Amino acid sequence: MDSGDVAVPRDGVSGEPDGGAGEAGMRQAIEMLFFAYRDFTETADVVLADHGFGRAHHRVIYFVGRQPGITVSELLVILRITKQSLARVLRDLMDTGFVVQETDAEDRRRRRLHLTDRARELEAALTRRQSALIHAACAEAGADAGRGFKAVLRAMIRAEDRHRVDSPALTGDDDGARL
């Protein structure tokens, strides 16, 4: 399977990836995902625009905030973007005082990234806005919605990257029920 291929899991009941809902059901799910992603990112976009930033800046701020001291190489693996694209975004964030780059004490060739206080405040504000949207959606969808939502999202992540979201420290709980 090349990097563009995605394994389609079976539900184990009907033998169909969509539980037997057919093409119409899958198209509806895809459209729902498009609209949900639009609204999810829009909650951050309005704040980012005030700083002259876009979604690429947000992803960098988010992951550098989640993993202080992350290397540029590690960030490239997570984001799956080119060095050139990351360099442009990092330059913007460093020039505006949101990210600092430090040389690794053990390997001077390695650069470690950290958020400034200003960036930590921005990351927290963006996360609060997006968390509120997810929380409200799960509350509207019902008691077990959070667990099901997380299970579907995890299943959509490539197997080799799932370890990045499996830590209880990331979920805030041990059973994954809460968001």
Wavefront OBJ file of the C-alpha trace (Angstrom):
o trace
v 0.000 0.000 0.000
v 1.569 3.337 -0.970
v 1.289 6.425 1.219
v -1.815 7.595 -0.636
v -3.718 4.361 -0.080
v -6.026 4.087 2.878
v -7.138 0.777 4.299
v -10.920 0.590 4.547
v -11.872 -1.233 7.738
v -14.891 -3.490 7.764
v -17.497 -3.171 10.490
v -17.536 -6.899 11.191
v -21.324 -7.079 10.957
v -22.468 -6.351 7.433
v -19.030 -6.637 5.838
v -19.448 -3.095 4.565
v -17.272 -0.167 5.699
v -20.369 1.934 6.393
v -22.445 -0.624 8.278
v -24.537 -1.267 5.170
v -25.700 2.324 4.590
v -24.402 2.233 1.019
v -22.990 4.961 -1.160
v -25.601 7.532 -0.135
v -24.736 7.025 3.525
v -21.021 7.330 2.834
v -21.535 10.484 0.778
v -23.593 11.956 3.595
v -20.796 11.113 6.074
v -18.203 12.726 3.789
v -20.309 15.863 3.451
v -20.834 15.971 7.207
v -17.077 15.697 7.692
v -16.464 18.547 5.230
v -18.996 20.813 6.947
v -17.810 19.878 10.441
v -14.181 20.540 9.469
v -15.162 23.889 7.963
v -16.935 24.972 11.126
v -14.240 23.525 13.413
v -11.442 25.387 11.647
v -13.498 28.564 11.311
v -13.615 28.923 15.094
v -9.822 29.273 15.055
v -9.491 31.063 11.703
v -11.129 34.240 12.975
v -8.631 34.506 15.855
v -5.656 33.534 13.692
v -6.548 36.195 11.123
v -6.141 38.861 13.809
v -2.464 37.852 13.965
v -2.002 37.468 10.213
v -1.792 33.678 10.596
v -3.481 30.798 8.839
v -4.136 27.124 9.470
v -0.530 26.063 8.916
v 0.526 28.469 11.669
v -2.163 27.015 13.925
v -0.956 23.443 13.400
v 2.616 24.427 14.245
v 1.543 26.379 17.337
v -0.650 23.488 18.448
v 1.960 20.742 18.116
v 4.860 22.802 19.463
v 2.603 23.626 22.419
v 1.697 19.971 22.938
v 5.322 18.854 22.664
v 7.634 21.618 23.909
v 11.133 21.051 22.550
v 9.913 19.149 19.495
v 12.504 19.116 16.747
v 11.912 20.485 13.298
v 12.334 16.938 11.924
v 9.702 15.539 14.299
v 7.314 18.328 13.366
v 7.808 17.581 9.668
v 6.834 13.945 10.282
v 3.659 14.928 12.137
v 2.533 17.635 9.713
v 3.598 15.873 6.510
v 4.546 19.116 4.831
v 7.694 20.113 2.982
v 10.680 21.666 4.724
v 10.119 24.754 2.593
v 6.516 25.133 3.782
v 7.471 24.622 7.405
v 10.394 27.036 7.106
v 8.072 29.792 5.871
v 5.590 29.248 8.715
v 8.332 28.988 11.347
v 9.938 32.172 10.052
v 6.602 33.994 10.427
v 6.118 32.645 13.949
v 9.678 33.447 15.041
v 9.680 36.914 13.460
v 6.461 37.786 15.313
v 7.639 36.412 18.655
v 5.457 33.314 18.894
v 8.082 30.564 18.574
v 11.679 30.374 19.693
v 14.224 27.940 18.347
v 16.964 26.562 20.574
v 19.961 24.440 19.710
v 19.839 20.974 21.259
v 22.407 20.573 24.044
v 23.438 17.076 22.870
v 23.336 17.579 19.110
v 24.037 21.132 17.977
v 22.620 20.354 14.514
v 19.193 19.685 16.013
v 16.869 22.621 16.605
v 14.202 22.430 19.299
v 11.064 24.545 19.138
v 9.229 26.217 22.006
v 6.245 28.545 22.265
v 6.637 31.933 23.864
v 4.208 33.037 26.580
v 2.315 34.970 23.924
v 1.972 31.858 21.779
v 0.882 29.709 24.739
v -1.910 32.208 25.378
v -2.959 32.077 21.723
v -2.828 28.262 21.647
v -4.947 28.077 24.806
v -7.525 30.489 23.359
v -7.749 28.547 20.093
v -8.046 25.232 21.921
v -10.777 26.607 24.201
v -12.803 27.731 21.177
v -12.456 24.420 19.366
v -13.014 22.380 22.528
v -16.238 24.278 23.195
v -17.505 23.371 19.733
v -16.682 19.681 20.213
v -18.156 19.654 23.713
v -21.405 21.267 22.530
v -21.663 18.841 19.608
v -21.133 15.818 21.859
v -23.653 17.129 24.384
v -26.198 17.522 21.590
v -25.432 14.073 20.145
v -25.855 12.200 23.420
v -24.061 10.520 26.287
v -21.926 8.055 24.294
v -21.142 10.426 21.440
v -17.693 11.414 22.715
v -16.437 7.838 22.849
v -17.839 7.022 19.403
v -16.506 10.247 17.915
v -13.003 9.539 19.193
v -13.169 5.918 18.013
v -14.104 6.972 14.472
v -11.419 9.667 14.337
v -8.776 7.258 15.646
v -9.784 4.646 13.074
v -9.360 7.237 10.315
v -5.759 7.942 11.363
v -3.118 5.856 9.631
v -2.054 2.943 11.811
v 1.546 4.155 12.065
v 0.384 7.466 13.557
v -2.215 6.204 16.044
v 0.330 6.008 18.846
v 0.488 9.806 18.708
v -3.082 10.051 20.033
v -3.262 6.974 22.278
v -1.692 8.387 25.434
v -4.060 8.964 28.392
v -2.145 12.225 28.932
v -3.531 13.443 25.608
v -7.091 12.336 26.277
v -7.213 13.462 29.875
v -8.675 10.147 30.978
v -7.980 6.443 30.892
v -11.020 5.111 29.093
v -11.478 7.704 26.340
v -15.101 8.375 27.267
v -14.684 12.065 28.011
v -13.546 14.755 25.617
l 1 2 3 4 5 6 7 8 9 10 11 12 13 14 15 16 17 18 19 20 21 22 23 24 25 26 27 28 29 30 31 32 33 34 35 36 37 38 39 40 41 42 43 44 45 46 47 48 49 50 51 52 53 54 55 56 57 58 59 60 61 62 63 64 65 66 67 68 69 70 71 72 73 74 75 76 77 78 79 80 81 82 83 84 85 86 87 88 89 90 91 92 93 94 95 96 97 98 99 100 101 102 103 104 105 106 107 108 109 110 111 112 113 114 115 116 117 118 119 120 121 122 123 124 125 126 127 128 129 130 131 132 133 134 135 136 137 138 139 140 141 142 143 144 145 146 147 148 149 150 151 152 153 154 155 156 157 158 159 160 161 162 163 164 165 166 167 168 169 170 171 172 173 174 175 176 177 178 179
